[in-house]
Amino acid sequence: MNKKLIWLTAAGVLVCAPALAQDAQQLLRDKACLACHSLDNKVVGPAYKDVAKKYRGRKDAEAYLVKRIREGSTGDWGQIPMPPNTTVSEAEAHTLAKYILSLK
């Protein structure tokens, strides 16, 4: 029975993954994240794939990114600070963090 549960869980993640990507990509546009970031290349801030690579191994990666998205950050990626994103809700920040961490 455990094998079935594991398979069903994996299947559920696969089914949810496209929806997560669509929601996150819409949020990236709506919240103006793409003014400073892109998926593959550094703009003002780091590429999202680089963020994923740097933080993916952290046990608290999602929570860490949620905090950084909402409160801003300084010094993690150079001299230019990331301002707080006050229009991003906690739930939206979790969607964005999950998506960013899924990038390869």
C-alpha positions as CSV (number, residue, x, y, z in Angstrom):
1,M,0.0,0.0,0.0
2,N,2.8,2.4,0.7
3,K,4.1,2.1,-2.9
4,K,0.6,3.1,-4.1
5,L,0.6,6.2,-1.9
6,I,4.1,7.2,-3.0
7,W,3.1,6.8,-6.6
8,L,-0.2,8.8,-6.1
9,T,1.8,11.5,-4.4
10,A,4.3,11.7,-7.2
11,A,1.5,11.7,-9.7
12,G,-0.2,14.5,-7.8
13,V,2.9,16.6,-7.9
14,L,3.3,16.1,-11.6
15,V,-0.3,17.2,-12.2
16,C,0.1,20.3,-10.0
17,A,3.5,21.3,-11.5
18,P,2.1,23.0,-14.7
19,A,-0.5,24.9,-12.6
20,L,2.2,26.1,-10.2
21,A,4.3,27.3,-13.2
22,Q,1.4,29.1,-14.8
23,D,0.4,30.8,-11.5
24,A,4.0,31.8,-10.7
25,Q,4.7,33.1,-14.2
26,Q,1.6,35.3,-14.0
27,L,2.6,36.6,-10.6
28,L,6.1,37.4,-11.9
29,R,4.5,39.5,-14.6
30,D,1.8,41.1,-12.4
31,K,4.1,41.9,-9.5
32,A,6.8,43.4,-11.8
33,C,9.4,40.9,-10.7
34,L,10.6,40.6,-14.3
35,A,11.7,44.3,-14.2
36,C,14.8,43.2,-12.2
37,H,15.0,39.4,-12.8
38,S,14.8,36.9,-15.6
39,L,14.8,33.1,-15.6
40,D,18.1,32.6,-17.2
41,N,20.1,35.9,-17.1
42,K,21.2,38.4,-14.5
43,V,19.3,41.7,-15.0
44,V,19.5,44.0,-12.0
45,G,19.1,41.0,-9.7
46,P,20.1,37.4,-10.2
47,A,18.6,35.0,-12.7
48,Y,15.9,32.8,-11.0
49,K,17.8,29.7,-12.0
50,D,20.9,31.0,-10.2
51,V,18.7,31.6,-7.1
52,A,17.4,28.1,-7.3
53,K,20.8,26.7,-7.6
54,K,22.1,28.7,-4.6
55,Y,19.3,27.9,-2.2
56,R,17.8,24.5,-3.3
57,G,19.9,22.6,-0.8
58,R,18.7,24.6,2.2
59,K,16.2,22.9,4.4
60,D,14.5,26.3,4.9
61,A,14.9,27.4,1.3
62,E,11.2,28.1,0.7
63,A,10.7,30.1,3.9
64,Y,14.0,31.9,3.4
65,L,12.9,33.0,-0.1
66,V,9.4,34.0,1.0
67,K,11.0,36.3,3.6
68,R,13.4,37.8,1.0
69,I,10.6,38.3,-1.5
70,R,8.4,40.1,0.9
71,E,10.9,42.0,3.1
72,G,13.6,42.6,0.5
73,S,17.3,41.9,1.0
74,T,20.8,43.4,0.9
75,G,24.1,41.9,0.1
76,D,23.2,38.4,-0.9
77,W,23.8,39.1,-4.6
78,G,25.9,42.2,-4.6
79,Q,25.6,45.9,-3.7
80,I,22.2,46.6,-5.2
81,P,19.4,45.9,-2.6
82,M,16.2,44.2,-3.4
83,P,13.4,46.4,-2.1
84,P,10.5,44.9,-0.1
85,N,7.6,43.6,-2.3
86,T,4.7,44.9,-0.2
87,T,2.1,43.9,-2.9
88,V,3.1,40.2,-2.7
89,S,1.0,38.3,-0.2
90,E,2.3,35.5,1.9
91,A,0.6,32.9,-0.3
92,E,1.9,34.5,-3.5
93,A,5.4,34.6,-2.1
94,H,5.1,30.8,-1.4
95,T,4.0,30.2,-4.9
96,L,6.9,32.2,-6.3
97,A,9.5,30.6,-4.0
98,K,8.3,27.1,-4.9
99,Y,8.4,27.9,-8.6
100,I,11.9,29.5,-8.3
101,L,13.2,26.5,-6.4
102,S,11.8,24.1,-9.0
103,L,13.9,25.7,-11.8
104,K,16.9,23.8,-13.1
